[in-house]
C-alpha cells in the first residue's frame, strides 16, 4: 500500500518529503502487523457421525435381528406422566395345568395349554368397552376329524375367538362379536324386505357378526380381532384377512373372560 501511495505522491520540497515519510511509516505499521497468535485462533469442526449397530438376541426358539441408527446429537428427554391411569384388581383362577417353558413359547414367554386347561378372569367394567381390540400369539396344531367341538382361544360371551370343528372347516379361525346395530330386515330365506315403493326396511338387530379365516397349522400365528368404526376385522400375521362391515354397539354382559 505504501509503495502505491509513493508512486502517486510527489514532494515539492524537503519539508514535504519529511511529512510524506511520516505518513508512509504510519501506513506501514497498519498493514504490517504481527500475525495473530495461534493461541487466539479458533477452529470449529463439525462431523455428523452416524453409527450402525446390528444386534441379535435369542428369545426361546426365535431370533430377532434389529439395526439401530445412532445419531451423535444433543437430545432433550422429558418424562411425561399420564393424566389418568386405569387400574383395577385382576382376579383370575387357573383350571387344569399350564406349562411355562422358555424354549417352546413365542419370544420366551407364554404358557402351554393341554387342551382342557384354561384361565378365568373375573368380570370387570374395563372388559366391556364400546370398541375392542384383542388377540395374541398362538401355536395351533392342525385340526383332526375327531375334533367335533370348537376350541376356545379367548371368550367373554359377547366376543370370542375360537377354532372351528374340523367338520366345519379344517384349520379355521372364527371371531364373533354380539353387536346391536341397524341392518336390513330379511325373511328367514334371506330376502330383503322392502316397501311398495322399493324402500328397504331397516331395524335395530342384535346378533353375532362373524369373520373367519384359516390359520397356519403347527406353527406360530399372530391373531388379532378389532371392532370399531370399520366394522369387525380379523388379522393374521399382520395382514387383514377378513372384514364384516357393520355399525352399532358391542353388547355387554357379566360373564368372566376365559382364555384357553
C-alpha positions as CSV (number, residue, x, y, z in Angstrom):
1,X,0.0,0.0,0.0
2,X,2.8,2.4,0.9
3,X,4.5,1.8,-2.5
4,X,1.3,2.7,-4.3
5,X,1.0,6.0,-2.4
6,X,4.6,6.8,-3.0
7,X,4.0,6.4,-6.8
8,X,1.3,9.0,-6.8
9,X,2.5,11.5,-4.1
10,X,5.4,13.7,-5.1
11,X,7.1,16.1,-2.7
12,X,7.6,19.8,-3.7
13,X,10.4,20.5,-1.2
14,X,12.4,18.9,1.6
15,X,9.7,19.6,4.3
16,X,7.1,17.9,2.2
17,X,9.3,14.8,1.8
18,X,9.6,14.5,5.6
19,X,5.8,14.8,6.0
20,X,5.3,12.1,3.4
21,X,7.8,9.8,5.0
22,X,5.8,10.1,8.3
23,X,2.6,9.2,6.6
24,X,4.2,6.2,4.9
25,X,5.7,4.9,8.1
26,X,2.2,5.1,9.8
27,X,0.6,3.2,7.0
28,X,3.3,0.6,7.1
29,X,2.6,0.0,10.8
30,X,-1.1,-0.6,10.0
31,X,-0.6,-3.0,7.1
32,X,2.4,-4.9,8.5
33,X,1.0,-6.0,11.9
34,X,2.3,-9.2,13.5
35,X,0.1,-12.3,12.7
36,X,-2.4,-13.3,15.3
37,X,-1.1,-15.7,18.0
38,X,-2.0,-19.3,17.4
39,X,-3.4,-19.4,20.9
40,X,-6.0,-16.9,20.0
41,X,-7.1,-18.6,16.7
42,X,-10.3,-20.6,16.9
43,X,-11.0,-23.5,14.7
44,X,-14.5,-25.0,14.5
45,X,-15.1,-28.5,13.1
46,X,-18.4,-30.4,12.8
47,X,-18.8,-34.1,11.8
48,X,-22.3,-35.7,11.7
49,X,-21.3,-39.2,12.9
50,X,-23.8,-42.0,12.4
51,X,-23.1,-45.4,13.8
52,X,-24.9,-48.5,12.7
53,X,-25.2,-51.3,15.2
54,X,-26.8,-54.7,14.5
55,X,-27.8,-56.8,17.5
56,X,-29.1,-60.3,17.6
57,X,-31.0,-61.5,20.7
58,X,-32.3,-65.0,21.2
59,X,-35.8,-65.4,22.8
60,X,-36.7,-69.0,23.4
61,X,-36.9,-70.5,19.9
62,X,-37.0,-67.2,18.0
63,X,-34.1,-65.0,16.8
64,X,-34.8,-61.3,16.5
65,X,-32.4,-59.1,14.5
66,X,-32.6,-55.3,14.6
67,X,-30.5,-52.5,13.2
68,X,-30.3,-49.2,15.1
69,X,-29.2,-45.8,13.7
70,X,-27.3,-43.9,16.4
71,X,-27.0,-40.2,15.7
72,X,-24.5,-38.3,17.9
73,X,-26.5,-35.2,18.7
74,X,-27.9,-33.3,21.6
75,X,-31.2,-34.6,22.8
76,X,-33.6,-33.4,25.5
77,X,-35.6,-36.1,27.3
78,X,-38.8,-35.3,29.1
79,X,-40.7,-37.7,31.3
80,X,-44.4,-37.5,30.7
81,X,-46.8,-38.6,33.4
82,X,-50.2,-39.6,32.0
83,X,-53.1,-37.6,33.4
84,X,-55.1,-40.8,34.1
85,X,-54.2,-44.4,34.6
86,X,-56.7,-47.2,34.6
87,X,-56.0,-49.6,37.5
88,X,-58.2,-52.5,38.6
89,X,-57.9,-55.7,40.6
90,X,-57.1,-58.5,38.3
91,X,-58.6,-61.7,39.8
92,X,-58.1,-64.9,37.9
93,X,-58.2,-68.6,38.5
94,X,-56.5,-71.5,36.6
95,X,-58.3,-74.7,35.8
96,X,-56.1,-77.6,34.9
97,X,-52.3,-77.4,34.4
98,X,-50.4,-74.8,32.4
99,X,-46.8,-75.4,31.4
100,X,-44.4,-72.4,31.4
101,X,-41.2,-73.1,29.4
102,X,-38.7,-70.7,27.8
103,X,-37.9,-72.7,24.7
104,X,-41.4,-73.7,23.4
105,X,-43.1,-70.3,23.6
106,X,-43.1,-67.3,21.4
107,X,-40.4,-64.7,22.4
108,X,-39.6,-66.6,25.5
109,X,-42.9,-66.1,27.3
110,X,-46.4,-67.6,27.5
111,X,-47.9,-70.9,28.5
112,X,-48.8,-74.2,27.0
113,X,-52.4,-75.4,27.4
114,X,-53.1,-79.1,27.4
115,X,-56.5,-79.0,25.7
116,X,-58.6,-78.9,28.9
117,X,-56.8,-76.2,30.9
118,X,-57.9,-72.6,30.9
119,X,-57.6,-69.3,32.8
120,X,-60.7,-67.4,34.1
121,X,-60.5,-63.6,34.7
122,X,-63.3,-62.2,36.8
123,X,-65.6,-59.8,35.0
124,X,-64.8,-56.1,35.2
125,X,-66.1,-52.9,33.5
126,X,-62.9,-52.5,31.5
127,X,-63.5,-55.8,29.9
128,X,-66.7,-54.4,28.2
129,X,-65.5,-51.5,26.1
130,X,-67.5,-49.8,23.3
131,X,-64.7,-50.6,20.8
132,X,-62.4,-53.6,21.3
133,X,-59.1,-55.0,20.1
134,X,-57.8,-58.4,21.4
135,X,-55.7,-61.4,20.3
136,X,-52.2,-62.7,20.7
137,X,-49.6,-65.3,19.6
138,X,-50.9,-68.9,19.3
139,X,-49.2,-72.1,18.3
140,X,-52.1,-74.1,17.0
141,X,-51.9,-77.8,15.9
142,X,-53.8,-79.0,12.8
143,X,-57.4,-79.9,13.4
144,X,-58.4,-83.6,13.0
145,X,-61.5,-85.4,12.1
146,X,-62.0,-86.3,15.7
147,X,-62.4,-82.6,16.7
148,X,-66.2,-82.4,17.0
149,X,-66.4,-79.2,19.0
150,X,-64.9,-75.7,18.6
151,X,-61.9,-74.9,20.7
152,X,-62.0,-71.6,22.6
153,X,-58.9,-69.3,22.5
154,X,-60.5,-66.2,24.1
155,X,-64.1,-65.7,25.1
156,X,-66.4,-63.4,27.1
157,X,-69.6,-64.5,25.6
158,X,-70.3,-61.3,23.7
159,X,-66.9,-61.5,21.9
160,X,-65.0,-64.7,21.2
161,X,-62.1,-66.1,19.2
162,X,-62.1,-69.8,18.6
163,X,-61.1,-72.7,16.3
164,X,-63.9,-74.3,14.3
165,X,-64.6,-78.1,14.4
166,X,-62.8,-80.0,11.7
167,X,-66.1,-80.9,10.1
168,X,-67.0,-77.2,9.6
169,X,-63.6,-76.4,8.0
170,X,-60.1,-77.6,8.5
171,X,-57.8,-75.3,10.4
172,X,-60.3,-72.4,10.5
173,X,-60.4,-69.5,12.9
174,X,-63.7,-67.8,13.8
175,X,-64.1,-64.5,15.6
176,X,-67.6,-63.3,16.5
177,X,-69.0,-60.3,18.3
178,X,-72.5,-59.6,19.6
179,X,-73.4,-56.2,18.2
180,X,-76.6,-54.2,18.4
181,X,-77.0,-52.2,15.1
182,X,-79.2,-51.1,12.3
183,X,-79.4,-53.6,9.4
184,X,-81.7,-54.5,6.5
185,X,-84.7,-56.6,7.6
186,X,-84.8,-60.0,5.9
187,X,-87.0,-63.1,5.8
188,X,-85.9,-66.5,7.1
189,X,-85.0,-67.3,3.5
190,X,-82.7,-64.2,3.3
191,X,-84.9,-62.0,1.2
192,X,-84.6,-58.3,2.0
193,X,-87.9,-56.7,3.0
194,X,-89.0,-53.6,1.1
195,X,-92.0,-51.3,1.0
196,X,-94.2,-50.9,-2.1
197,X,-92.1,-48.1,-3.4
198,X,-88.9,-50.3,-3.0
199,X,-87.6,-48.7,0.2
200,X,-85.5,-51.2,2.2
201,X,-86.8,-51.8,5.7
202,X,-84.2,-51.4,8.4
203,X,-84.4,-52.3,12.1
204,X,-82.2,-52.5,15.2
205,X,-81.0,-56.1,15.3
206,X,-78.8,-57.8,17.9
207,X,-76.7,-60.6,16.7
208,X,-73.3,-62.0,16.2
209,X,-71.1,-60.6,13.4
210,X,-68.6,-63.3,12.4
211,X,-65.3,-63.4,10.4
212,X,-63.4,-66.5,9.5
213,X,-60.0,-67.4,8.0
214,X,-57.7,-70.4,8.0
215,X,-54.6,-70.4,10.2
216,X,-51.1,-72.0,9.7
217,X,-51.2,-75.4,11.4
218,X,-48.3,-76.5,13.6
219,X,-46.8,-73.0,13.6
220,X,-46.9,-69.7,15.4
221,X,-49.8,-67.4,14.3
222,X,-50.3,-63.8,15.4
223,X,-54.1,-63.4,15.5
224,X,-55.9,-60.1,16.2
225,X,-59.5,-59.1,16.2
226,X,-60.8,-55.5,16.2
227,X,-64.2,-53.8,16.3
228,X,-64.7,-50.1,15.7
229,X,-65.9,-47.7,13.0
230,X,-64.6,-50.0,10.3
231,X,-66.7,-53.0,11.5
232,X,-65.3,-56.4,12.6
233,X,-61.8,-57.2,11.3
234,X,-59.6,-60.3,11.6
235,X,-55.9,-60.0,11.2
236,X,-53.5,-62.9,10.7
237,X,-49.7,-62.3,10.9
238,X,-50.1,-58.6,10.4
239,X,-52.4,-58.9,7.4
240,X,-56.1,-58.1,7.2
241,X,-57.8,-61.4,6.1
242,X,-61.5,-60.9,6.8
243,X,-63.9,-58.0,7.4
244,X,-67.5,-57.7,8.4
245,X,-68.7,-54.2,7.6
246,X,-71.2,-53.2,10.3
247,X,-72.0,-50.4,12.6
248,X,-73.5,-50.5,16.1
249,X,-72.7,-51.1,19.7
250,X,-70.9,-54.0,21.2
251,X,-73.2,-55.6,23.8
252,X,-72.1,-56.2,27.3
253,X,-72.6,-58.9,29.9
254,X,-71.3,-60.0,33.3
255,X,-69.6,-63.2,32.0
256,X,-66.0,-63.8,33.0
257,X,-63.2,-63.7,30.4
258,X,-61.9,-67.1,29.6
259,X,-58.5,-67.8,27.9
260,X,-57.8,-71.3,26.6
